[in-house]
Each structure stands twice: as structure tokens, then as C-alpha cells.
Amino acid sequence: MSDAPTADTGKEARGVKPQVFEDPAIDALVKMFLELASETWVTRARLAALEARVGSVEDLVLPADAEAALAAERDAFVKKLFSVLER
């Protein structure tokens, strides 16, 4: 995948957020689901590319510093995922 910058500026959009469902909680759940689906697809694509290059990754063990970095990324991902419920 590319390391190109994304359009996410970290700023909130202005104006009224569109609501598709009568209950705004359903909108939040749909947004969460779509975020998870997007992340899952990116992960599957990256894993397929990695396995095409090095073979199966089932038996690989990450160094401790990489495990710690991955844990921090996981925490940030979970925070981002559930932030939709705080709005």
C-alpha cells in the first residue's frame, strides 16, 4: 500500500450531518460497520501481498518493539472506531 497522505485533516466537517435512519444510533452503527469493513479489506489485501512475497506468515513472531507499536496502533484504531458513538 502507499504511504501517500490522506484527505483526513483531523478536523470536523461543518454543517448538519446527514441522517439516513430515523434513529441516529443506527447511523452510528452503520458508520462503524463500514469502517470495520474498510479496515478488514485493506488488511486482507496487504496480507495477500505479503504472503505472495514471503509465503505463509502463520509462524512469524514479531520483535517486542514491533508488538508494542502494534498494540499502540490497535488502541488508536479502537478509539477511532468507537469515537462515532461519542458524537
N, C-alpha and C positions, 0 to 999 in steps of 0.2 A: 504494500500500500504506500501511498505518497505521504510525505511529511509536509505537504503544502498547507498554508494557513487556511482556516475555515472562515466562514462568514460570521461565526459566533463571536460577538464583541463582549459578551457578558452583561450587556445592558438589556433592560426590559423594553419591550415594544410599547409604544404609546397607543392610547385609544382603547376602545372596547374590544375585548377578546370575543371572537365568535363562539357561540354556544350551539352545538348541534343537537344535543339531547336535552330533554326537559330538566333533568337533574344534572347540575354541574359536576357532581361526583362521578357520574358516568363518563362525562367528557374527560375528566382527570384520569380515570381508569383506562380509557381508550388511548390517551396520550402515553400513559405508562406502558401499555401493551405494545404500542408502535415503537417506542424507544427500545424496549427489550427485543422486539423482532429485528430492528435495525442492527443492534449490537450483536445479536446472535448471528445474523447473516455475515457481518464483517468478520467475526471470529471464525466462522466456518470457512470463509474464503481465504483468510490468512493461514489457517491450519492446513488447508488443502495445498496452498502454495509451498508451505514449509515442508510438508510430507512429500511433495513431488520432488523437492530438492534433496532432502536428507533421509527419507524413509520414515518409518513409524516413529512417533515421538512418545510412545507409551512408557518407555523405560528411562527417559531423560530425567535427571534430577537437577533442579536449579540451585545455584550457589546461594548461601544465606542472604547476601546483599540483594540479589535479584528477588528472592522470596519476600524480603521486607519491602522492596519497591513495589512488587506486585500487590502486596497487602494494602499499601497506601493507595494504589490505583483503584483497588476494589472498594475501599472505603469511600473514595471520591465518587465512584460510579454509583454506589448505593445512595449516597447523599443526593446526587443529581437525579437519580431515578425517583426517589421519594419526595423531592422538593416540590413536585407538581401537586402533591396533596396539601402543601402548606399555603398555597395561594388562595 
